[in-house]
Amino acid sequence: MQISATLLRQIEDQRLTSTAIGDAMQAQVQALAAHCGLTLRAPPPWPTTCCGRGCGTCVWEGYYNALDWWREDALDAIREAHFCKDRAAAAR
């Protein structure tokens, strides 16, 4: 699996606007982490208390904010692990 700065930026730039996009992003990030030998903390769970009335502070907004933070944290760890491996290999 090729991990590039462009790929990580594409994942970073994905707008989290649906559960399908969020789930696909989580799977992609988890696969990259596994490739780097990392175990990430669990992503936030789906909300279970949405009333469906379009509240101004809907639980889904909080979920997407938490998922965005999880993504940033995970990508930082992937960058560090991957690029540290590259530098170590180049030093040999």
Buried (B, 14 or more C-beta within 10 A) or exposed (E): EEBEEEBBEEBEEBEBEEEEBBEEBBEBBBEBBEBBEBEBEEBBEEBEEEEEEEEEEBBBEEBBEBBBEBBEBBBEBBBEBBEEEEEEEEEE
